[in-house]
Each structure stands twice: as C-alpha cells, then as structure tokens.
C-alpha cells in the first residue's frame, strides 16, 4: 500500500478528485490512465498528511510509467513484423470492403 492509515473521508476525497480529473481529461480529449490517476490521488492525499507516503513505491510507479511506452514499442514492433511475414502470404489476395 502506497499510503497507509487513510480514513474513509480522505479516500472519498481522493475518489472525487479522480472523477473530476477523468471528466476534465475526457472533455479535453486527453488520454489518461485511470489507474495512475487513482494512485496519484492517493499519494497526493498521503502527502497532505506529513510522513505517510511510502515514496519507494512512488518511485517504482513513476519508473514504470517512464519505461512502459518504450518497452511496449520494443515488444510491438518485432511482433508486428513477425506476424506480417507469417500472415501476409495467406491474405495477400483478400479484398477489404
């Protein structure tokens, strides 16, 4: 758990903040990760109460966000080209409607 010892009122406040954030991002047509928004709200709430955020978990989360996109690209590109080599001869004459 990133932020131990939260009270129900604090959790409710964090969830309302996440709902507003997701709604504003949707209206602005900005893609966001709801999981990261929720964990960020919990961390922000914990930061308001001095000393109850486990920052090592936060560092791990931010590292995961930074590494996620390059890692996904490194996996997706070779997979795409491998599947294309295998499947293209079978569907070369297929007509799309």
N, C-alpha and C positions, 0 to 999 in steps of 0.2 A: 504494500500500500504506500503510495507516494505521500499522502497527508493523513497521518493517524490522528485520532481523537477529535474528529469533526462532530459537531452537533447537528441535529436534523434541520434546524433553521439555516445553518450555513450551507448544507447540502442543497436545500431548496433554493437558496440564493444563487448558488453556482449553476443549478439546472435552468433557472430563469435566465441567467446571463447567457448560457449556451443557446437557449432557444432564441433569444433576441439576436445573438451573433449569427446563428444559422439563417434566420429570417432575413437579416440585413444582407448577408452574403448572397442569398438566393435572389433578392431583389436587385442586387448589383451584378448578378450573373457571374459571381466569382466562385470557382470550385474550392471547397474546403473539406477537410477531413473531420467528420463529426467526432470520431474517437479522440483525435488530437484536441479538438475544441473542448470536449468534456474533461480530459485530463489536464488541460491547461487551466480551465476554470477552477478545478480542484486545487491545483498548485497555487494559483493566484489567491484563492481563499486561504490556503495554508500560509502563504507569505504574509497575509494581513495579520495573522496571529503569529507573533515572532517565534521562530525556532521550531515550528512543527512540520517543516517541509524536509523530506529526505532528498537532498539535492543530488545524490549519486544516481537516483532513479530518473531525475530530470535530465541529467547529463546523458544518460543512456537513451532516453526518449528523443532528445534533440539529435544525437548521433544517428539514431535510426531514421529520423526524418531526412537528414542530410544524405545518408547513404542509400536510401530507398530508391530514388529515381535513377542514379547511375547503375545500381545493381539490377533493377528491373530492365533497363536498356541492355545491359550486358547479357541478360538471360533471353530477352525477347528477340533481339536481332539474330543471333545464330539459330534460334528455334524457328523463326520465320523463314530464313533462307533454307534450312534443312527440310522443313515441311514443303516449301515451294519446289525444291528439287525432286522430292518424292511424289508430290501430288500433281504437279503441272502436266506431266505427260498423260495422266489419266483424264484430265479435264480440259485439255487444250482445245477441243472442238465443241465444248459446251457453249450454248447460247444463253446469254442472260436477257431476261425480259424486263 
